[in-house]
Amino acid sequence: MNEYADNKKELLAAIENLLQLQESALPKSAMCQPLQQLRDDILQDYYTVVVVGEFKHGKSTFVNALLGRDIMPRNVTPTTATINAVFYKETEEMQVIQTDGTVEKQELSREALEKYTAEADFDPNAIQYIKVLMNHPLLQNRVVLVDTPGVNDLNQHRASITHQYIPRADVVLFLTSITDAIKKTEQQFIEQHLLENYLDKTIFIGNFLDRLDDDEIDDICDFVENRLKAVTNRNEVTLLPLSAKEALEARLTEDEELLELSGIQEIEEEILQRIHSSTRNEEKIDRFKIRLASIAESILQEIDTAETLSDNSLEELQQQLQAVVAWFQNQKSWEDELVSYLHEREEEVSYMVRKSVRHFGDRLNTDVENRIALYHGPDIKALVETQLPIAIRSQFMQWIDQYEDSINSLFHKLSRSVEKGLADAFSENVKLHAQHEGGLRFDVDAPMIQASSGNAHVKAGLLMGGASSIALLMGAGFFLPLVGMAGLPFLSQKIAEKQMETIKPELMAAVREQVDVLIDDFQSYLNRYIRKNIESIRENSLMEFDRIIQSYEQLLQNEIRNKEKEAADIAAHQQLLTDLREICLELVDREEAVGSERFEELTVSE
């Protein structure tokens, strides 16, 4: 962590130095804000530790043990119904972050957190996450601990966990039961969401060590490790055994011997080691350096523009300044044209997505009907309540994983196209304005305008490029129709009567109806996603280009002032020379006149 902190300090020093020089040499530069944003992002960077696992595996007890406080609600039934992110703060409190962006501050207590458990009466759709602010040494040095709902919970939170928190985590703590480790649902989660990209930052923890006899601990740990090796296809996988119950008890009673036996100290050491040596730190520094280099390139373009403008005459500079003023005056017409252009592109993207979703819906219905037709097990209720919902949800997530990058690639290309179009339109506007105003012909050679700064599509990427934004947009309640299938009256009765073959056609029709509802809702979510990104491109591109043009306007004004000052200085110097010339001429004329008088006097006297 020290090396990472040193790298951050070095970057911050470079940014501060650049800001000072920039503010002196290029006041009101378009790159001041991106530099400040980069500085803020570095200052606000966190190490994120995410705890995941199936419910009833002791996650909340484990988090309490790490914090040394019995603060997170825990029970034998599933309790965690929200994402709980624990941050450091000397003055403790909790903040309920609503999905609409509002923040409700409350006094931190277990009772307050219990209002947001699975058994509490509240609307989980309205809560984005709970921000818990605690004074604890583990959280210092900008560490945030994220407690999540069970990964096999079929509600909306699974999407948040797998598609928002895990990709951003520095360390993932995967909690399993050491007495019943790596069940099929856990294996699916590891294979689908950890295996490809995030296994190296995952620590596997086997809880309920206290349920084992001393003479069987080694054998069971070996068995679980071998199971993990088979699932992950790795030769080396380590399982850290834990008794979260004893660890919490030891922390609360200050029992050092019990704390050592609980296994939590080894886990804490591994967490710190992962944070200190994480390659993710290097990746973060690399991303910060790339952003700084990109900003520096844009500043170089501004410098080139300033140097180019210095070669223009005062008349040319004034013509360009008038064109900039005209651009801002006519901005609404340009924006209207941009809106029309983006609307056409939105229709094109929507058409492609609708076609894909329609095909996906047909394939999904066929797959579900085949599953029902081929099912010959004794428990059709389990098929309806568990197997079909898992399969359907999995296929939705697969579609998102398969196509989201392609959709976002279209948005990035569109963002670049908009940036280039704005630059071309502005340049043409300057040329036409110059020709109209006085027939003065010149080309706009402004590198800062012709070259994209990249900030607009970077901003858009914060929305578009976030891990599985579509899944997050779907949000809570999307799969509720699936949950309700088991409650269909005809199904309940025929399950009781065990009329397997009789129920299948009706079940197929009922499931198709529910899947069709999901497909329609999914298309609506995608339409909103597309519309939101198109609007983001419009807003960010216009805002970024306006800032560039304002900076260009400032450079023009600075150069005009320099030219006017230079012209004024030349005129003043010329006036001095003229005055001096007049004085000298006057003196010469006077002396010549005096000399003539003297000559005449001498001539007369002779």
N, C-alpha and C positions, 0 to 999 in steps of 0.2 A: 504493500500500500504506500510505503514511503516513496518508492520510485514513481508510482503513479501520481502521488501528490506533488513530487518534484516536477514531473512533466507538466502537470496542470499549472503550477506556479510559473514555469518557463513560458507556457503559452499565454497566460494572463499578462505577464510582463511584456511580451511581444505585442499583444493586443493594445495594452495601455500606451506603449510607445508609439504604435501606429496611429492610435486615436489622436494623440497629442500633435504629432506631425501633420496628420490629415486635417485637423481642425485649423492649424496654422496656414498650411499651404493650399488646402481646398475646403474653405468654409462652406458649410451646408452641402457637403458631398452626399451623393445618394448612398454611399457605402458606410456612412456613420452608423445608421440604424442596424444594418446586418452585423457590423462589428460589435455593437453593444449587445445585440441578441446573442451572439456567440459567447461573449464574455459572461452574460447571465446564465446561459446554458451550462457553461463550465462550472460556474459557481454553484448552480443548483443540482449538479449531478449527484446521484445516489447509488449506493451499492444495494441491490435488491435481493432479498432472500425470500423465496416463495415456498410455503409448506403446502403440499398436496397429498392426497390419499383418499381412500374410500371412507365413508362415514362409519362411525363406531370403531375407528382405529386409533382414537386418542389424540387427534391433531390438536384440539384446543387445550387439552391437558399438557401436551408437549410444549405448545407455545407459552402457556402459563409457566411451565418449568424454566424455559429459556429466560422469561422475564422476571422470574422469582416472585410472581404475584398471581394469586388466584382471581384473575380479572376477566378472562374470556369464559363465557357460559359454557358448561360442559355437562353432558348427560349421556345415558345409554342410548337414547334416541338421537337421531340427527338434529343438531341444534344450529350450526352455523348456516344461516340463510343469506348472508351478505359477505362481500369481500371486506375483510378487516385489515387495513394497512396501518402498521404501528410505526410512528415516526418519533424522533427525539425532540423533546421540548422540556425546559426546566419547569415551566408552569403547566401542569397536566390538565388536559381537557379532551373531549371527543367532539368530532364534527361529522354531522350526517351530510354527505355530499349527494344532493338530489340529482336526478337525471336531467332536470331542466337547468342545472347550473347553480341553483341556490344552495347556500350552506347554512345549516342549523347547528349552532354551537350549544353543547351541553356539558354539564359537570361529569367528569369521568368516574364511572362506577360500574360494578358488575350488574347492578339493577338496571342501569340505563342501557347497557348493552343487551340485556335480556329482552328488551322491547323489540329487538330486531333479530330474534332467533326464529327457527322454523315453526315453533309452537306459538309464537306471538301473533297478535292480530294487527298486521300492518301490510301495506302493499309493497312487495319487493320490486315491482316494476318501477316504483318511484325513486328507488335508492340506487345510486351508482356504486358507492362504497362507503364504508365507515372509516374515517380517519381518526386513529387513536394516537394521541400525543402523550408520551410518557418520558419521565426522567430516569433513564436506565443506561448504564455504561455500554451495553451491547449495541445500543442505537447511536452512540456517538460516532464521530467520523463519518456521518451521513450514511448510516445503514438503515434501511427500512425493511421491516419484517411483515410479510403478507400472509395472513391466515385465510384459507379458502374453504368453500363448501366441498362436500364429497365429490370426487371426480366421476363416480357412477350415478350421481344424481341427475335425473333426466330433465331438470329444469334449465332455465336460461343461463345459469352461472357456469355451466361447463364450457360454454362458448367463451365466456369472459376469461376463464382460467387458461384454456388452451390457446386462445388466440390473442390475448392481450398481455397477461402477466408472465407466462412462461417464456415467450420470446425475448422479453425485456429483462429477465432475471439474470443475476450474476451467479446465483446458487439456487438449485431446486432441491428441496428436501422431500423425498418420496417416502411416505410413511406406510408401512404394511404391517400386518399382524404376523409375528414370528411363528405363531402356532398354526396359522392357515395362510401361508404367504403366497403371493403372486397367483391369485385366482384368475380365471379366464378374463373377467372384466378388467382387472389390473394389467394383464398381459396385453390386451387390446389397447389400453391407454398408452402403455409404454411403446408399443409398436407404432401406433398412429401419431403420437405427439412428442415422444422423447427420443426415439431411436435414431432418427435421421440426423437431427441437428443439435440436440440438447443433452445427449447422454453424458458428454464429458463434464458438464457442470452439475450433474445430478448425484446426490448422496442418497443411497438406499438405507433406510433405517427400519429395523425390525422391532416393533413395540411389543409390550406385554412380556418382557423378560422375566418378570416376577411370577409368571404362570408356569415357568419351567423349573424342573429340578436341576440342581447343580450338575449332576452327572450326565444330563442330556443336552446341555447348552451347546457344547462344541459340535456334537453330531447334527443338531438341528440347524445351527448356523451354517455348517458345511452344506447341508441339504438345500437350504434357501439360496446360498451363493451359487451352487450348481444349477439351481432352477433359474436364477438370474442370468447366468452365463448362457444357458440354452436360449432364453428369451431374447437376450441382447446380442447373441452371437459374438460375445467377447470372451477372451481367455482369462482376463483378470477383472473381476467384479467384487467389490468389498461390501459386505453388509455390516452395519454398525448396530449391535444389539442395544436395546433401551428398555428401561422401565420408566415411562413418563410419570406414572403414578408415584413411584418412589422418588423420582427426581424432584417433583413438585413438593412432596412431603419433606424431603431433605432441605429444600430451599426455604420452605416456610418455617421449619423447626431448627434451621442452621445445624443439621446433622451431617458433618463432613464425611463420616464413614459411609452412611447411606447414600450420600451424593456420589461418592466414588464408585460404589457398587451399582448405581443406577445406569451408568454408561453415558450420561449426558455430557460429562466433561470431554470425552473423546470426540463427541459430535461437535461441541463448541470449538474445539481445537481444529477440527477438520473444516468447519465453516470459515474460521479466520484464515486458515491456510489457503483455502480456495479463493477467498477474497483477495488475499495478498498476492497470490501468484496467478490469478485468473488471466487467461489470454484475452478475456473480454475487456480488461483494462487497456490492453494494447490496442484492441479494436476501437475503443472509445477515443483514445488519444489519436489514433490514425484518422478517425472521422473528423475530429476537431481540427486536425492539421489540414485535412483536405478542404474543409470549409474555409479555414483561414487563407489557404493558398488561392481558393476561388475568389475570395473577397479581394486579395492582393492583386489578382489579375484584373479585376474590375477597376481597382484604383489605378492600375497602370493604363487602362483604357481612358480613364478620366484625365490622367496626366498627358497622354498622347493627344487627347482632344484639346486640352488647354494649350499645348504647344502648337497644335494646328491653328487654333484660333488666333494665336499671336502673329501668324503670318498674314491674316486677313486685314484688309483696310478697315478704317472706321466705318465707311459706308456699308461694306459687306456685313460687318458685325451688327450694325443697326438694322439692316434688312433681316438678318436671321432672328434678331430679338423680336422684331415685329411679327415674324412668322410664328415664333413661340407663343406670343400673346394671342395671335389669331387661332392657334391650335387650342389653347385653353378656352377661348371664347366659343369655339365650335365643337367643344368636347362632347356635348350631348348628341350631336349628329353622328360622331364617330362611335360613341357608345351604342347608339341605336343600331348601327350597322353591325357592330360586334355581337350584340344580342341576337340579331337575326341570323348571323353566321353560326353562332353557337347553338341556336335552336335547331338548325338543320343538322348539325353534327350530333346533337342529342338524339334526334329522331333516328339517325343512322345507327348509333350505338344501341339504342333501345330496340331497334328492329333485330339486330344481330343477337342480342341477349334474349329477346322474346322467342326467337326461333330455337335457340339452344335450350331454353327452359321448357318449351313445349315438347321438344324431343326427350328431354330429361324426364318430364312427367310421364310420358308414355312408357319409357323404359322402367321407371319406378313402379308404376301400376302393374306392369307385366311381371316384374320381379316379386312384388308382394303377393300377387295372385298365385305365382308358382310356389312360393313358400307355403301358402295356405294349402294349396292342392296337394303338395308333397308331404304335408305334416301328418304323421301318424302316431304322435306321442300321446300319452295319457292326460297331459295337462294343457288343454287348449287355452285356459285362462292365462297361463304363463306366456304362451305364444302371443296373446293379445296385449297383455299388460307389460311385458318385458321385451320379448324377442323382436316383435315387429317394430315397436317404437325405436329400439336401439338400431335396427337395420335401416329404418327410414331416416333417422337422424344422421346416421353414419354416411348415407348416400348424399344427403344434402351437404354435409361437410366436405365430402369428396368433390362434389361439383364446385363448391367454393374454392377449395384448394387447387383444383384444376384450372379454373377460368379467371380467378380474381386477378392474377398477375397480368393476364392478357388484357383484361378490361382496363386495368390501371395503366398498362403500357399505351393503350389508345389515348388515355387522358394525358399522359406525359407528352406524347407526340402532339396532341392538340394544343397543349400549353405552349410548346415551342413554336407551333405554327402561329398562335395568337401573338406571341412576342415578336416574331419576325414580321407579321402583318402590320402590327402597330408601328414598328420601326420604319418599314417601307412607306406606310401611309404618311408618317410624319415627314420623312425625307422628301417625298413627292410634294407634300403641302408647302414645304419651305421653298422648293424650286419654283412652284407655280406662283407663290406669293411674291417671290423676288422678281419674276418676270412681269407680273401684273403691276407691281408697284413702280418699277422704273426701268425695266428692260435690262437690269443688271443680271447677268447670267453667271451662276456659280453652282458647283456641286456641294452638297452637304457632306463633308468629310469629318464625321464625328465618331470615332471608334466606340465611345461609350454608348452611342445609340445603336450603331449597326451591329455590335456584338452583344449577345444576350448575357446578362449578368447571372442568369441562372437562379436568381432568388425567387422569382415568381413560381417556377415549377418546383423548387425546393419546398416552398411554403405549401403548395398544393400537395406535394408528396407527404407532408405531415398528416394530411387527412387521408390521401389515397394510399400511401405506401405503408401505413401502419399495419401490423400483422392482423390479417383477416378482419378488415373494417366491415365487410359485409356481414360477417357473423355477429359482430358487435351491434350493428345497426338493427339486425333482426330482434335482438333484445329479448325481454321477458315475454313469456306467454306464447311464443310462436308455436311451440309444439303441444299446447294445451289440448287441441282436438284429439291428439293421439291418446293422451291420458284419459280422456272421457270415453274412449271406445269400449273399455271394459264394463262401463256402466250401462250400455245399451240394453233395454229391457228384454228383447228377444234373446240376446246373447246370454244374459244371466240365467234365464230359464233353461235354455238348451244346454248350457254348460252343466247345470244341475242334473239335467236329464241324460247327459252324456250322449247326445244325438250328434255324433261327430260328422258323419257324411251329410246329414240334413242341414247342419249349420254352415257348412263351408260356402255354398253359393251365396247365402245371405251375408255371411261374414265378408266375402269378397266384395259384394256390393257396398256394404257399410264402410269397409276400409277404403275402397276406391273413392267414395264420397268424401271421406275425411282427407285423403291424400290430395284430391282435387282442390279442397279448401286450402290446404297447405301450399299447393303450387300457385294458386291465385294470390295468396298472401305473400308468398315468396317473390312473385313477380312485382307486386306492389312495393315491397321493400327494395327490390332492385331498382325500380323506377325512381324511388326517392333517393337511393344511393347515387344513381347516375345524375339526377337533377342537382343534388347537393354538390357533386364534384364539378359539374359544368359551371354552377354558380361560383364555386370556389375559384375555378380558373379565371372566370370573368373578373371577379373582385380582385384577386391577387395580381393578375396581369395588369389591370388598369392601375392599381395602386403602385405597383412596382415601376411601371413605365412613367406614370405621372411623377414619381419621385426622381427618376432619371432625367426627365425633361426639366423638372425644377432645378436639378443640379446643373444641367446644361445651361439653363437660363441664368443661373448664378455665375457660371464661368463666362458667359457672354457679357454680363453686366460688369464683372471684374475686368475683363479685357477692354471693354468700352471705356471704363473709367481710366484704365491705364493709357489707352490711346488718347483719350481726351486730355488727360494730364500731360501726356507726352506732347500732344499738340499745343496745349496751353503753355507748357514749358518752352517749347520751340518758339511759340508766338511771343512769349514774354522775353525770351532771349533775343529774338529778332527785334522786338521793340526797344530793348536796351541798346542793341547795335544801331538801330535807327536814331534813337535819341543821342547816342554817342556820336554818330555820323553828323547829325545836325549841329551838335555842339562844336564838333571839330570843324565842320564847314563854316560855321559862324565865326569861330576863332580865326580860321584861315582867311575868310572874307574880310573880317575886321582888320586883320594884320595887313592884308593886301591893300585895303583902303587907306590905312595909316601910312603904309610905305609909299603909296602914290602921292599922297599929300606932301610927304617929306621930300620926295623927288621934285615935285613942282616948286616947293619953297626954295630948294637949292638952285634950281634952274633960274628962278626969278632973281635971286640974290647975285648971281654971277653976271 
